Amino acid sequence: MVAEIQNNNNTMENTIINNDQISPETRAMLKILQQYVPFLFILLTKTFYDHKTGILMFIVLLITFMNANNSLKREIAKQNNRSRWLLLLVLCYVIACIVFVAYTLELYTLVPYAQPLTIWDLLCYVIVMDFFLKLITIVCKVLLTCLPVRLLAFQNRGKYYLLMEAMSQLYRCIAPIQPWLYYLFETYQGPEKIVGILFSLTYTFSKGNDLLPRLKLFRTAIWKLFKNVNLGMLPSKEQVIASGSICAICHEKYTTPVKLHCKHIFCEVCILTWLDRERSCPLCRASITDDPIYRDGHTTHFIQLY
């Protein structure tokens, strides 16, 4: 009990010392900030209330995109065990989300740019259209995933997913250029038009730095689409028997075995599918290919604002 009282006294003494160390100017500043807290809270609440529809639609788009993206990635990894019914469900609710948001926000009224947009209308339009393009990308990937194996083998699908993602990112990077240039250029009239021209030129130069990586990714995707992947060589019967005749990935007997540069043997289909998600050997982790990003079918979460 005595120790507890002493601890309380020490705490009070430390608080008094800390208060004494605060300068009068700092105390005055903190007091002023406390007076502005209710005003800032009211202003923030009013902003959320005035834009409640746009914020709600953003949440709907974000949840739909993340759910569809994760579901598609899981089904792609299942290969032959993928559920076409689940993929059809993903397809339906993605399309329903696009129609619902477009109708709710009346986006068709913004397309002709009949009058200059406010910055909030512009950001809303750009963000929603970016989500639309990402959801359309997911729809295309769902259709590709539903294709039968006889039309497109599993081991060849990774490069098509990469190409779709590269095309999507390139188009999403180009799509905001027109509304942003319209906003920057048409905001000023008369002698101030030169200000709009300067802003437009600055935006154009800045956009070039953002566009260049997308062009490189698209070029890489095209190059990989027509490139024949050489993972290794055909193993001899003795090598197959020595390895146990069982693939370490599918745990079944080899079908079209291939020996990697690290001397490990796998089914060709299994190892190609594995390398769509990883870049190294499943057993020894030796590097086999370059970065397999986007070959697993996922779509980037990045939001293109400008």
ABEGO torsion letter per residue (X at the ends): XAAAAAAAAAAAAAAAAAAAABBAAAAAAAAAAAAAAAAAAAAAAAAAAAAAAAAAAAAAAAAAAAAAAAAAAAAAAAEAABBAAAAAAAAAAAAAAAAAAAAAAGAAAAAAGABBBBAAAAAAAAAAAAAAAAAAAAAAAAAAAABBAAABBAAAAAAAAAAAAAAAAAAAAAAAAAAAAAAAAAABBEAAAAAAAAAAAAAAAAAAAAAAAAAAAAAAAAAAAABBBBAEBBBBAAAAAAAGGBBAAAGBBBBGBBBBAAGBBBBAAAAAAAAAABABBAAAGBBABBBABGAAGBBBABBBAX
